[in-house]
């Protein structure tokens, strides 16, 4: 006949287990920020390529 102490049974139901794995979740919007910066970088590169490089024409040697 084993009797479990009251403090142990009540604390385990109220407090989460410190050894339990914690579910990690990225903050919302992180991927959106990365995609927006990627699109801005790509648009800037494309604009420089079209309006600066192609506007000068092919090099003539």
N, C-alpha and C positions, 0 to 999 in steps of 0.2 A: 504494500500500500504506500504509494508515494504522494506526497502533498506538495503542490507547487506554491511557492510564496506568492502572495497577492501582488507585491510590487513588481515582480517579474512578468506576470500575466497582463497586468494593466498597462505597463510601460511598453510592451511589445505591440499592443494594439493601437496605441496613441502615437508613438514615434516611429518614423521609418527606419528600416534596417540600414545602418551605416555601411555595411558590406555589400548591399545590393547594388547592382550595376546601374549607373545613372544614364538615362537616355539623353544623348547629345543631339541638339537640333540647331542648325544654323539660323541666325536671325533672319526674319522675313525681309526680303528685299535685297539680300546680299548678291544673289545671282543677277537680279535686275540691274544693280549698280555695275557689276562686272560687264554685263552685256552692253549697257549704255556706253561705258567708257570704250569698249571694244569697237562699237559702231562709230563712235566719234573719232577714234583713232583711224579706223578704216576710211571714213569719209574724208578726213583731213589728208591722209596719204593719197587717196584717189584725186582729190582736188589739186594737190601739189603736182601730181603726175600729169594731170590733164592740162592745167592752166600754166604751169611753169616749164615742165619738160617738153611736152608736145607742142606748146606754143612757140618754142624756140626752133623747132624743126629738127630734122635729123642732122647729125654732124656731117659736114662735107669735107672730105679729105682729098 
